[in-house]
Amino acid sequence: MKILYVVHNFPPQPSYGCELYAYNLARALRRNHEVHVFYRVDRPDREEYQVERGEYEGLKVCTINNTFKNVQTFRDTYRNDAIADEFGRYLDEVKPDIVHFHHVTCLSTTCIREAARRGLPVIFTLHDFWLLCPRGQLLRRDLSLCDGPVARLCVFCNAYQLGVPPHIAHARYARIPAGIAGSGLRRLVGNLRRRLVRNSFRGETEAQKLVDERLAHVKEMCRHVDLFISPSEFLCRKMKEAGLPGVVITSDYGHDVSRFANFRRTESEKVRFGFVGSIIPSKGVHVLVDAFRRVPSEDAELRIFGAGYDFEGYKDYEREVRAMAHGDRRITFAGPFDNARVGEVFAEFDVLVVPSIWYENSPLTIREAALAGAPVIASDIGGMAEFVRDGVNGVNFRTGSARHLAAKMAMFVKDRGLLVRLRPDAGMVKTVEENAEELDGYYRQAIEGRAAG
């Protein structure tokens, strides 16, 4: 079978959950199939939409350069027919049996239609909420949760792209919200400011029309998808509630368990808490640092693995988080790491903390914690609450509450027996090989369905 994967990013570029999953799965499928990968790169030194073909670890790859320098309208942020045309030419060249989309951000929603036009079966794995939410996480710019796409609220979050006057956008999004610093007074001021700015958006009907147009277009493209795969029941339910057309099934990610072969945790007399991931606002690292500083014990340590990047206007987030931790020698920022060494990272702590303030669908780190035998403390929303069962393989805390998280962390310091009693079962983790076999069946069903239809 000839399989084409489509994703917004891919190794050897710096990669995160979605891209790493697609990479591991492509490698597993390569053992029995011919796998191609089409993905976007950001190379300012190259011509826009330049296409390059090559090979990476036995996978045939094709990259397209998109630096967004040609973006002029909100529509251009999700639909790029120039990229779709190049993708169509690549389809004609490769002639895959099936196309599996993992993401179309930074590419074009119309790539889906290009595959369908050629009669190719289409599978789409849902990794976040991008099809519904331009920001991908159902998390507003003030870091509050969003229940789903509502045009006037989407205008707030996408003001810059929608051409909202700069002075209004600046008043709304000028700095990271006060919730990070934990000041009730500043939160009150922020709420008042939001009300004033909300009023200023009244009458912005054209911007709302553009938001509605995006959602209608996405749903139109999604009608070409034969099967959607969601890694969590929560994400599946959210997509169905929003009216995503087509069949959506739930199937968790497969993992490369070989990275935890012969795993052995380093020894320490202290209870070591660990964070593994990007240092960006939605990951809630500010909540974690605030919480840990409320745990007075010298028998506790916090190790933060990962790096920050410019997250839609929050350029100083990592610096502010580091400033929060300043003076507490128990906190270590260990920096970024090669995912091939993830087992070594998990060997450096006893308890994984997942403090995300967005819904998170199926964080890879939670399954990696199971492979490492590390209990998890996680926020009580989305896929985190689905995969971390309180009192079974970890504990949950109220999302965004540093005080509640601190209490949960203190439990492990006071009762180290929890490290054993709440140790997760590695057998709960689906291997990438099992996932590849599962997908093989879905692919064949989709191909047969297209042939019969």
Summary of the structure (lengths in Angstrom):
residues: 453
radius of gyration: 22.3
end to end distance: 19.6
largest distance: 66.6
contacts: 1496
relative contact order: 0.11
helix: 42%
strand: 17%
